Amino acid sequence: MGKRKILMVGLGLIGGSLAKNLAQSNENYIIGYDTNEKTIEYALMNGIIDESCTSVTEAIKDLDFVIIGTPISQTIAIMQKLDKIELDHNVIVTDVSSVKEPIMKTAKSLSNRNITFIGGHPMAGSHKKGITAAKEHLFENAIFVLTPLLNCASEHIEALQQLLKDTKSHFVILHPNEHDEMTGVISHFPHLIASSLVHQAKKWELTHEYIPKLAAGGFRDITRIASSNPEMWQDIFYHNRGKMSQLLADWITEMSELKDLLENNDKNRIISYLQQAKEYRDGLGHKEKGAIPAFHDLYVDIRDQSGAIATVAQLLATEEISINNIEILEIRDGITGVLRLSFPTKNAQLQSYTLLGKHGYEMMIDE
């Protein structure tokens, strides 16, 4: 039996990570397509793909699987192009889009009997982007949503899950509508609100020019996701605009009620409001990855002395612990400062906590 031939269309963070994961198996032969030549060169040089192609419609004629890792509007256009290609065998096609209703509406309109389309959304990401940020373990413990059409044969769903088994994801089958509502609530809407908070701070800077310096701490933390790719998020908001509009209407109503609580100084109801939010937030799952990339942070107290940061970094390097980001939160002459270390996984965070603790560092772990 020959190798499975897989075409990865779009080699950004998600597509590149999937290709990198699939490349670990000797059963797979991966062909890559991307409009960025440097991305293709990097993927070939680093063994992420076995070969590249210049035409998706030509390549599909000799494939078993196609994974489309492009923005939603491009994904729909590619699906429509593939539908017109004459095939002599069945090809399973999937995507990675975070909005499923427009994708599955297009899938229903496909007339090519040799194309089996199964919607997909691996709910994991990173604060970095592009092929250079691709990680083969990016989807480990992540929820991987599948949205097959109602008439999709179970063996095709099983074949796709078998292909993706080394991602070590947790597969969940959802209806496109319920998927889009849930991702709207816990991913798409928070991105929009984070951007609105940044705009509010920007407007107030006209009154208080010191705001950017004060915003360097907690404000930067709660608005991190506002730094995401604007073009990509516009595409997501557009395709999920109905649910986004509904969520905004709900939010406006809730903010109006909260405004009344504040203006009337309803102390007990405000405490109850905050307490309920705290309890729900504290009860959210920790083990599985969610739709928004998690921040596994560790706060380390360090003295203002030469080599203090390098010493911490060296200790972690000796144990081959990877760091996503290092940031100095506050440090003044002769005073203990705070070093925030961000890790790609919870395990790396806990490993670092134990290691630095053995060397006498005082720390706070971010739950």
Number of C-alpha atoms within 10 A of each C-alpha: 4 7 12 14 17 26 26 26 24 25 29 20 22 30 24 28 25 27 32 25 22 23 18 13 12 9 14 18 19 24 22 27 23 21 11 11 10 11 20 22 12 14 23 16 11 12 14 26 27 16 15 18 16 11 10 19 15 12 17 20 16 14 20 16 24 24 23 27 25 22 18 23 16 13 22 19 11 16 20 17 13 20 18 12 15 14 17 9 12 16 21 19 23 25 27 24 22 25 26 28 19 16 25 21 13 16 23 11 10 18 11 15 12 15 22 21 26 21 27 27 23 25 26 21 21 18 17 12 15 16 23 16 15 25 18 19 16 26 24 17 18 22 20 23 23 25 24 23 17 8 6 13 11 9 9 17 19 11 13 17 17 10 17 16 14 17 22 16 23 18 18 12 14 16 16 21 15 12 19 21 19 13 21 24 13 13 19 24 19 18 20 17 16 19 17 14 14 18 12 11 15 15 10 14 13 10 9 11 11 11 14 15 8 11 14 12 13 11 15 16 11 12 18 16 19 19 13 14 10 10 9 13 16 13 16 20 19 13 20 21 15 11 20 21 13 13 16 14 12 12 14 12 12 12 12 11 11 16 12 12 16 12 8 9 11 12 11 9 13 14 11 11 13 10 12 12 12 11 10 9 10 11 9 8 9 11 9 15 22 20 19 18 15 19 20 20 25 22 20 22 17 20 17 16 11 8 10 12 16 10 11 19 16 12 15 18 12 8 11 10 17 16 19 15 12 15 11 15 13 15 15 9 9 9 12 15 18 21 23 21 22 22 22 20 18 17 12 18 23 15 14 23 19 11 16 16 13 10 10 8 15 14 17 14 15 12 10
